[in-house]
């Protein structure tokens, strides 16, 4: 099961893309209350969104984004059947992607 949820809404010649990503987004500065040891950094570094195979958004991110981040994008146009793909890569090399077809 993907860590990415995608929703879209088309209106007035524009398409709103909303995504929620399940990820711990640890900064590396927090301590585990049980062991008092630092929790290792674990955060998304790159987020990419493409439409029909063409990259339209590429975000470089750091550790300051909160757990389970939410992103929203407004696109010009968008037709039924367009394929939206969102991918991320984190600082540990983990990656995930999800595809969504516009209605």
Order of alpha helices (4+ residues) and beta strands (2+ residues): beta-beta-beta-beta-beta-beta-beta
